[in-house]
Amino acid sequence: MEALFSSIVADLETVRSACEQAGLPAESGPGSTAWTLLGGAEEADRFRREALMLGALMRLRVARLVFQRSGPRHLVVFGGNNVGKSTVVNILAAASVAGTSPEGGHTRHAEAFSMSEGPLFAWNPYAFAHFRQVPPAALENADFDCYAVAPIASDVLPPDVVLWDSPDCDAVGSIRYLAAVVEAVAAADVVVYVTSVEKYAVADLVEWVFDLSDAGIPILECVNKTSRKDRSLLVQRQAEDVFPAVARRTGLRQPDIPVVALRYMTEGEEPDLWGEDHPEATDLRDAALSRLAERHEVEEARAALRSVRRRLDHVLEPARREHAVRATWRAAVRDAVAGFVRTYEAEYLSGESVIEPFKQLNATLLEMLNPDIPIMAGAIRGLRAVQRIPTRLLQAAARGFASLFNEADHADSKLAPELKAYAMAHRSLLASLFETIAAERRAYHHHPFWDRLSDEWDRRTVRLADDFSQATVLHMERTDAEIKAAAADVLRALQQRPNVLTLLKMARVSLDVSGLLVGFAIPGHGSVAHDLLQDVVIAPAMLGATGFAASSAVEGYVAQRRAEIIDKLRADAREMADTLYVQPLEQLGDAIMASIGALGIDQALLDRLPADLRRLADGVGA
């Protein structure tokens, strides 16, 4: 059980550290990553509290189910700014042990007041794990991750009771010492919640009370700085209006908390607060000690574990959303790349009359057969022209523009067929990714990743267009070389068919009005052929045999060599798309996530932590 507990604590510490590294617990305003990711100020405040609370509850309360508890009991005074918490500490001790200030906000560190000289948490190696103990005199100027234990003497408290003065949880800048508040209340055997007529209805403070009660921490409410005539109304409104409203909003059970009211003091009366003329001080002290005596430690620890399990999903949600966003972007990139290949195949490797590479293969073969025909070179220039795609054609798709190619535009219409197919494939890819970004940003509570990616998108697509344009030049050079090699292979094979070669040598190209090749004409053979090798070599062989396998090896080789061209071009397109897009765009996603504060929590931890908590709960009966 201890090993399982230690693993859970370590995983929660990993989550806490990741959140801190990403800046989620930091104070932030509208437009910040934390604000956008968590859903506004209230949700950000709630997340900070819960992210700290889960680890503290495990280390300080659930630990009581794993280790043998010993040592003193802890009475922690808690509340908002300027409600008189330090004064209440003095009342409980019946001595001026805690410093006070009429302005409020005086206490910024957790400070314990103990009548025992021994360690406070000798039984628990995880208590105050993020804090450093310093001498009481050094506490005021110490970092916020420090606490002190001051020795006191008291005639009114049992010797095993430690009083804690905790920092404000709602003062300006209190986020800096929020962890100290959480650590102190998580260590409490009883929390004395100090409020006033000005603070009792503050939603954030009341949510704190609900959270502590949900975690199984016994609470005693102390109404301070409130006139006698307002006390009963305060208690009534709290029970009938304030608490029910928070219960509805949070879904937590409304706590039933005993209330003790203190006399409204005036300046200079503090030393009289625990005297004979102030019986409320004794009432408060007796009520606090009674709550200490009524504790059910095991059940309280089980309640803390149940609370941790209920709240875990909320704390892990940013990490899970991060994984979901990464998965969505990767899937969008992979789908867009697949669309790139499909577009290229549809535009260049298929056709009703002829596949474009076969037209180039035919033309190249005729050029080899008739090298002295001047018109041949001009006829095939448009088929295999190696040129840079105009950047404006590529960038037109970056923001999802509907039309990339305008046939009235001379520059567009003059693109070589393969180049045009690649440009259209690039446009399809960019449009697909832009639509994914736009769709994600339309979601009401979307991840800030998509906004940052949208900001970067135009700059990145310029780089993609440049890289793509250079890659297509190299690829078309390789395509041209591949088709020339295939034409040479076919020509060597056809040496065994002199009649076919003679027929092919008679072929002439058929051009359109712009001078581009549209087909081939053979004297005495009627209509224009779109694919000489198919019409003159392969088809006659198939017609002359019961099955193509029974035809000549020459015709079979020509058909196979043609098919190899298509397979090679298709494979090259996939390889080029993977190289140009997959890795760079996935790296772009990683860089964007890092720039907004990536949590980087492993999926294994996100799966393991809830399962381990369930195992622990089963083991301790929670």
N, C-alpha and C positions, 0 to 999 in steps of 0.2 A: 504493500500500500504506500509506503514512504517513497519508493522509487517512482510509482505512478504520480504521486503528488508532486515530486520534484520535477518530473517531466512537464506537467501542466504548468507549474510556476515558470519554468524556463520558457515555454512557448508563449505564455502571457507576457513575459518580459521582452521576448522578441517582437511581439505585436506592439507593445508600448514603445520600444526603441524605434521601430519602423515609423510609427506615427509621429514621434518627436522629430525624427530625421526628415520626414516629409513636411514638417511644420504644421500638422493638424492641430496640436494642442496650443499653438501660439495664438495670441490675440490678433484678429484680422478683421478688416472691414469689408464692405460691399465690393464685389468684383474680385476678391482674393480667391485663391484656389480652395482654401478651407471653407470660405463662405459659399462658393458655388457647389463644391462637392458635397457638403454636409447639409445644404438647404437653408442657409440664413443664420442670423445671429443666435436665435434660440436653440436651433438644432446643433449649432457649433458648440454652444455652452454645454448642452446636454451630453454631446459626444465627449468633450474633454473630461467631464466629470465621470462618465461611465468608463472611459478608457483607463483612467487612474483607479477607479473603484474596483474593477474586476480583479486586478492584481493584488491590491491591498486586502480585499476580502479573502482571497485565497491564502495569502501569506499570514494574515493576522487572525482570521476567524475560522476558516475551514481547517487551518492547521491544527486547531484544537481537537479535531477528529482523528488526527494522525499522530500527534505528539502528546505526551503526558503533560498537561498544563500544571504549572506551579508558579509561585511568586505572587506579587501584589495584584490587587484589583484596580481597574482604571476608571476614573470618573472624569469625563471629558466635557468641558464647557464649549459650546458651539453656537454660532449665530452670525448675523449680519453686522455690517459696520455701525459702530456707535450705538450699540444696544446695551453696553455695559457688561460685556463678558468677563473682563478682568476683574471688575467689581464683584461679580458673582463668585469668581474664584476666591476672592478675599472673604466674602461672606461665608462660603462653605468651609474655609479654613479658620474663620474667626480671627484672621490676622492679615496684615498688609503684606502679602507675599508676592502679588503680581502688580506690576506697574500699570497705572491707569493714566488716561488722557481725556480731557473734556472734548477734544476735537474728534476722537475716534480714530480708527486705523492705526492705533499705536502698536498693536501686536502683529508682527509679521513672521514670526517663527512659532513652531510648536514648542511649548515649554512645560516640563513636568515638575511638580512639587511633591517630593517624596520624603517620608519619614524613615524610610529604610535605606541603609547604605549599600545593599546588594544591587545587582543588575536588575533591570526591569523585565527583561525578556530572556532570562537564562535558558528557558525551556525551548525557545523558538529561534532557530538560526536565520529565519527569513524576516524577522521583524525589523522595520525601519532599514530595509536593505539599501535604499537609495539615499540614506541620510548619514551625516557624520555628527557625532556628539561633540560639543564644545563646552567649555566652562560657561556658567551663567553670565559672568561679567563680559564675555566676548560675544555673546549672542546677538546683541543689537547691531553690531557691524559685520556679522558673519554672512556668508552666502545663504540663499534661501533653502539650500539643501542641508541645513544644519539644525540641530535641536539641542536643548540643554536640559539637564536634570538638576534642579536646585533643592538642596536639603532644607526641610522646614521642621518645626515642632508644632504640634497642635494638640490641644486638650479635648477637642470635640470630635475628632475623626479617629477611626480605628487605625492602628499602625500599618495595616496592609493595604490602605487605600492611597492611591496616587492621584493627585489632582492634575489636570491638564488644561492649560490655557491655549486655545487654538487661534490661528489668524482669522481675519475676516474672510468670508467667502463671497462677498459682493462689492467690496470697495474697488475704486478705480485702481487698476494695476494688480488686483488680487490674483489674477491668473498666474503671476510669478510665484506665488506661494500656495497655489491651489493644491499641489501635491502634499504639502504639509498638513493642510486641512483634512484631506482624504486619509492620510496615514494615521492621524490622531483619532478621527472618529472610527476608523476601522479597528483600532486597538481598544476601543472603549468597551467596558462592561455595561456602562450606562452613559448615555449622552444627555447632558442638561442643555436643552435648546432654549436660548435666551432670545426673546423677541420684545416688541413694544407696539404701541398703538400706531406708530409710523411704519413698522416693518411686518406686521403679522400677516398682511395680505399680499406681500410681494411674491409673485408667482415663482420666481427662481428659488427663493428661500424655502417656500412651501414644498417645492419639488424635492429639495434636499431632504426635508423631513420624510417625505414619502419614500425616497430611495433608502434612507437609513432604516426605516421601519420595514420595508420590503426585504432588506438584508438581515432581518432578525436582530437588529440592535435596539435594546430597550431605550426609550426616550422619556424624559421628564421635561415638561415645558415650564419655563420661568418667564412670567410676564413682568417686564421691567419698564421703568420710565413711563408709566401709564397711571393716570389719576384714578382714584377709587371709583368715581362715578362711571368711568369708561371701561372698567375691567370686565364686568359681567356682559356688557354689549360686545366687547372684543371676543370673549370666549364663545358667546352665542353665534356671532357672525362667522367666526372661524369654523365652528362645528356644522353650521347649517348652510353656509354659502361658499366660503373659501375652500375648505377641504373637499366638499362634493364636486366643485368645479374642476379642481386639479385631478380628482379621482376619475372623472369622466374623460379628461384630456389625456391622461397617462395610462388609463386602464389598470391602475394599481388600486389595491384595497385601501379604503380610508382608515388611517390609524386611529386608535383610541388611546389618547395620551392624557395622563393626569396633568393638571395645571396648578401651579403655585404662583401667586402674585406677590410682588415686593412693593413696599411703600415707595411712593414717588419722592425721591430725595431731592434736596436742593444743594447747591454747591457748598462744600464745607461740612456736610453731614456724614461723609463716608465713614469716619471712625465709629459712628454711633450705629451703623447698620447691623452689627451683630451684638449690640448691647441689650440690656433688659427691656429697653423701650421699643425694641424692634423684634417682636415675636415672630414676624414673617421669616426672619433669617433662620430661626430654629425650625420652622415649618419646612422650609426649603431643604435644609440639611437632613432633617428626618425623612422627608420624602425621597431624597436621593439615596440615602443609606437603605431605606426600605426597598427601593428598586434594585439596589445591589444584592440585597438578601433574597429577592424573589427570582433571581435569574435561573434559567434552565439552559445551562451552557451547551449541552449536546444538541438540543433542539434549535437553539440559536445558531449554532454552527451549521446545522443542516439547512436551516432557512437561508443562510448566507450562500451555501452551495447552490441551492435552488435559484436564488437570485442571480448568481453568476451565470448559470445555464440559460436563464431567461434573457439575459441582457447580452449574451455573447454575440448573437447574430447582428445586433446593432453595431457593436464595436468592430466586427469583422466585415461589415458591409462595404466599407471603402476598398478593402483589399479584394473582396470578391468582385466588386464592380471593376476594379482595375484589371483583374484576370479576364472578366467578360469583355471589357473594351479591347484588350490586347487580342483576344480570340476573334472578336468581330472584325477588327482591322486586318488581322492575318487572313481570315476567311474572305474578306472583301478583296484583298490583294490577289489571293489564289483564284477566286472566281473571275476577277478582271483579267488575269493572265490567261485563264482558260478561254475567256471571251476573245482575247487578242488572237489566240491561235485559231479559234473558230472563224473569226472574221477574215483572217488571212487565207484560210483554206477556202472559205466561200467565195472570196473575191479573186483568188489567184489559182487555186488548185482544183477548181471545179468550174463547169460551164455547160451550157446547153449544147453548144456546137463543138467546142474544143477547150481543153485545159490550156491555160496560157503557157506553161513551161513546154508543152508539146509543140505549140506554135513556134516557140523559139528554137526547139530542137530541130524541127523541120527546116526552119530558115537557115540554121547553122549548117545542117547537112547539105542543103542546096548550095550554100556559099562554098563549102568544101568541094562540091562537085563542079561548080561553075565559078571559080574564083575570078574570072575575067569579066564578069557581068557587072558593070558599074552600078546599076540600079539596086543590086542586091544589098550592098552595104547600107544604102540609104533606107531601104525597106525595113531592115531589122534594127535600125538605130533606136527607134522608139520602143523596141521590145527589150533591149538589154542596156539602155543608157544608164550609166552610173553617174548619179548626180545627188546633190544634197536636197533634201526635202525643204521647201520654204518654211521657215520657223513659224510664220503666221498661220500656216495650215495646221501645224501641230498644236500651237497655243490656242487655237480656236476652240478646242475641246476642253481646255483646262477648267472652264466654268460651265461646262455642260451645254455649249451652244449647239443648236439643232443642226446646223448645216456646216459641213466642213468644205465640201467641194462644190464649186459653182462651175458648171460646164461652160458658162459664158466667159469665164476667166481663162485667158489663154495659158497662163502658167500652170493652172490646175490640169487642164485637158491635155497638156503635153507631157505629163508625168508618165514614165514607163509603167506598164501594167503592174509589175511586182512592186514597184515603189509606191504606186497609188494604193495597192492592197495593204502594204505595211503601214502607210500613213492612216488609212481608214481603221486599221486594227489599233493603232496607237490612240486615235481619237476615241474609239470604242472603250478602250481601257480607262482613259482619263475621265470620260463621261460617267462610266460606271462607278469609279471611285468618288468622284465629286458628288454623285447622287447619294452614295452611302454617307458621306460627311454631312450633306445637307439634311438627309433624313434623320440622322442621329441628333443633329442640332435642333431639329424641330421638336424633339421630345421635351416636355416641360421641365423635367429634372434630369438634364443630361450631364454627362461627365465633362469637366473642363478640357479634357483631352481633345474633344472635337472642336472646340473653339480655337484652341491653340493650333491644331492641325490646319484648320481653315485659314488662319492668319498666315501660316507658312506655305500654304498650298501653291500660290502663284509663283513664289520664288523657287520652290522645288520643281514645278513643272517646266520652268525655263531650263533648268539643269537637265531634267529628263529628256526634254526635246532635243537638246544639244547632244547628249549621249546617244539618244536613239538615232538621230540623223547620222552621226559618225558610224554607228554600228550598221545601219542599213547600207552605207557605202561599202563597207568591208564585206557585208553579207552578199550584196549583189555581185561583187567581184568574185566571191566564191561560187555563187550560183552560176555565173557566166562560165567560170572554169569547169564546173561540174557538167554543165550542158555541153560544152565543147568536148570534154572528155567522152561523154556519152555519145555524141555525134561521131567522134572518131571510132569508138568501139562499134557502133552500128555500121559505119562505112566499111570497116574491116570485115564484119560478118557478111555484109551484102556482096562482098567480092565473090562469094559463092553463088550469087544470083545475078549474073551479068545482064540478063533481060530486064530485071527490076532496076538495076543501075542505069541502064540505057533509058528506061522510061522516066526515071527520076531526073536524069540530066535534061530531059525535054521540058521539065516543069518550069513555069514562070510564076512570078509573084503577082498577086492581085492587090492593088492599093486602093485606099479610100481617097476622098477629095483632099484630105490633109497630108496624104503621102504615107500613111501608116499601113502596114501589111494587114490584110483581112483574110487572105486565103491564097490558094495555089491553083494554077490552071495548067492542065496537061493537054496538049494538042490532040484532038480526036477523042477526048474523054468527057465531053459534055460540060456539066456544071463545074463551078469552082469547088475545089476540095478544101476543107478546113484543116485536115490532118492527113498529110501525104502518107506517112508511115502506117497509119491505121487503114486508110482507104486502098493503098497500093500494095502494102506488104502483108499486114496482119489479117485484114478481113478476107481477102481472097483465099488465104491459106485455111482459114476457119470454114469458109464455104465449101472448100474442096475436101474436107475431111469430116468424118463422123464426130470427131471431138478434137479440140485444139491439141490435146496431148498426142494425137496421132499425126499432127502436122510436122513440118520440117523443123529441125533444131534451129535453123537460122531464124525463122519467123518467131519461134518461141523465145529465142534469145533477145530479139528486138523488143518483144512485148515485155519481157522481164526487165530489160535495161530501162525502158520507159517507166515502169512501175517503181524501179529503184530511185529514179529522179524524184518522184513525188514523195516517196517515203523519206528521202534525204532532206528535201525541202521542208517537209512537215516537222521532222526531228530538229532541223536547224532553227525553225521558228520557235519551237518550244524552248530550245536551249537559249536562244537569244532573249526570249521573254523572261526566262528565269534569271538570266544574268543581269538584264537591264532593270527589271522591276522588282522581283521577289525580295532579294536581299536588300537593295537600297531602300525600298519602301518599308520593309519591316524594320530596318535600322532607323528610318525616319520616325516610325511609331515609337521605338524605344527612346529615341532622343527627345521626342515631344513629351513622353511620359516622365522622363527624368527631369525635364525642365520645369514641370509643374509639381514635382515632388513625388516620385514613385515610391510606393511602399516596399515593393520587392519581396513580399511575403510569399513563400513557397505554397503551391497548391497542396502539397503533402501536409503542411502544418494546418491549413484551413480545414482539411479533412480529418486530421488526427485530433485536433484539440476538442471539438465537440464529442467525438467518440470517447476520448479519454475521460472527459468530465462525466459522461454517462456511466462509464465503468466505475469511476470513483463513487458516484452517487449510488450505484447498485451495491458497492462494497460497504458503504457506511449507512445505508438505509435512508438515503435522502431522496 
